[in-house]
């Protein structure tokens, strides 16, 4: 259970990065744009590192060994489980 939660947190850390352009576009002032951008960057980092802590050292070493470009598909396969056929 903790493996799945950790991987979901790691994958969810991409959502604040996607939300940054939206927040910059919708914010009414420069101060609000900076505040939203900073908050979203911090949220992305917190989600990523919380996911690493929950998922464990094995997931971190497997992602590093696979390379960062292939890390997302690797994490997705681990999330789906050993008998998923992916």
Secondary structure as UniProt FT lines:
FT   HELIX           2..26
FT   HELIX           30..55
FT   HELIX           57..66
FT   TURN            68..69
FT   HELIX           71..80
FT   TURN            82..83
//
